[in-house]
Amino acid sequence: MTISVPLITAIFAISFVLRMVGLGGGLIFSPLFVLLGFAKSQAASASMFLNLIAAASSNFIMCFSSLAGFLGYASMAKIHWMFILPAALASFAGGQAGSRLMSSRLEGKSIRVIFSIILFILCVKLLHLSFIGS
């Protein structure tokens, strides 16, 4: 398999469009790499690596856009520091605790079940809102 400019351009375009709508590239990259002659295991690992790079770059940029938005808001309105500081600390602590729990204590099947339950609850809530209203 040789790396070519059209292949790199296609990967860039796919990543650009899919990240704009909040998707990873696995939907496209894995089948694309299999069609290009990669073994299925190589296609899956390459796709996951590209998703990692796309997600990391998106999150890196999101930090700066969030900071710019916060600074813009801070210049126009009074900041309620008595709410923001405890909320930021709780958010940081919860994120750290959740990531440690997910990585050390839960198995893949448990994570899928929890995620499925959360998605089902959100689906029911969205259906309720769309048919019955708020």
N, C-alpha and C positions, 0 to 999 in steps of 0.2 A: 504494500500500500504506500503510495507516494503522496506527500502533502503538496497540494497545488493551491494556487491563488483562488480559483473558483470554489474549491472546497472550503477554504478559510472564509471567503466572502459569504458563502451560504451559511456557515456556522454562525458568523456574526449577524447576518440578517435574521436567522431563526431565533437566536438568543435575544436580539433587540425586540422583535415583535412579541415573543412569548413573555419576556419580562415586563413589557409594557402592560400586559393584561394579567400579570401575577402568576404565570405558570412557569414551571420548569421546562427544560428541553427534552426530558425523557420521552415525552409523547412523540416527538419527531426524531430525536437523535438516535435512539436505540434502533428503530427500524431502518433509518438512513445508513447507519454504520453496518448493519447486517447486509443491506443491499450492496454496500461498497466492498464487501468481502471480509469483514471482521468476523471472528468467532463470536458466538452469542455472549460468552463471558467477557470478552474484550469490549464488545459493543456496550454492554451494561455498565462496566466499570468506567469506560470513557465517557458515557453519558452522565453518570453520577459525578465524575470529576468536573465536567463542563457545567453541570447544575450548581456545584459547589462554587465554582469561580463566578458564575453569574449572580448567585445569591449573595456572595461576599461583596462583590462590587456594588450591588444594589443597596445593601445595608450600609456600606461605607458612605455612599452618596446620600442616603437617607439621613444619616447623622448630621451632615452639613445642611441639608434642606430643612430639617427640624430645628436646628440651631438658628438658622436665618429666620424661620417663621416665628420662633420664640422671641428673638431680638426685635423683630418688627412689631410684634404684639406688645412687648415690654416698652417700646418707645411710644406707643399710642395709649396704653391703658395701665392702670395700677395692677401690679402683680400681687396676688394673695400668697405671700411667702409662708404663712402659717398653715396653709393647705398644701402648697407645692412641695415643700421640703419633706414633711412626713410621708406624703404620697410617693415621692421619688425614692426615699429610703425603703418604703414598703415594697415598691415595685422592684427595686434592685434585689432586696432580700428574697422576695418571692421568686424572681427569675433564677437566682442562684440555687435556691432550695429545690425548685422544680427541675432544673437541669441536672442537678446531682442525683435526685431521686430517679429521674428517667434513665440516666446512664448507668446507675449502679444497682438499682433494686428491681426494676421492672423488665420483664422479658418482652420480646417483640410482639407476641400474641396479646399480652395484656395491654400494651400500648395501642394496638389496633382496635381492641374492644373498647377501650376508653374513648379513643378518637371517634369510633363509629357511633357510640352513644351520644357524644357531644354533637356530632353532625346531624344525627337523627333528631335530637331536641331542637337544634337550630332550624332544621327543615320544618318541623311541626310548627314552630313559632312563626316562621315566614309564611307558611300556608295559612295559619290562623290570621295573621295580619292582612294577608291579601284577600281572604274571603270574608272575614268578619270586620276587619278594620281595627283601628287602635282604640 
